Amino acid sequence: MTKKELAKITNAISIAYPRFEATIELLELWYELLGDLDYQVTSIAVKKLLLESPYPPSISDIRKRATELLNPNAGITSADAWGEVMKAISNYGSYREEEALNSMSERTRRVVKYLNWKEICMSDKLGIIRSQFNNMYEQVTQRENNENLLPRNIKQDIAKLTKVIDIKQIGRGVINE
């Protein structure tokens, strides 16, 4: 998104919320933290927020809404995901693991791999497995959502910082295994 497009968005917010003041400083900060988003997606996200809230949207509100619009799997609940698992158990059993995993959404598949497909299928305590699955699914979802909210430039800064920390640890003889 360009600064001019962002200015259109902040202007719309100013019209909807007269107390919202789109200063140069605000535009610069918003551009730094929202500029990587697509204009059309951001515009739709802001329109939805304008319809839903009596308060002007924040940067985090806009990023969350834009991320939700771009990620159709964001709305899959742990109960929906567990339904995928139960359907796969019914259709493929424990011996056709690859087919079962391929029938699941990406996040569900990842959680099932953490828990081990055969263990899930063979367990006589599915209530406990379901509880573990739900907890892990919620954690994975939260981690993915938090990651998706970060602008590209901040992700790159974090990656650089992580490399610097790793290099310093290696220099001190601390090695991550």
Secondary structure, DSSP 4 states (H G I P E B T S, - for coil): --HHHHHHHHHHHHHHSTT----HHHHHHHHHHHTTS-HHHHHHHHHHHHHH-SSPPPHHHHHHHHHHHH-GGGG--HHHHHHHHHHHHHHHTTT-HHHHHHTS-HHHHHHHHHH-HHHHHH-S-HHHHHHHHHHHHHHHHHHHHHHHHS-HHHHHHHHHHHHHHHHHHHHTT----
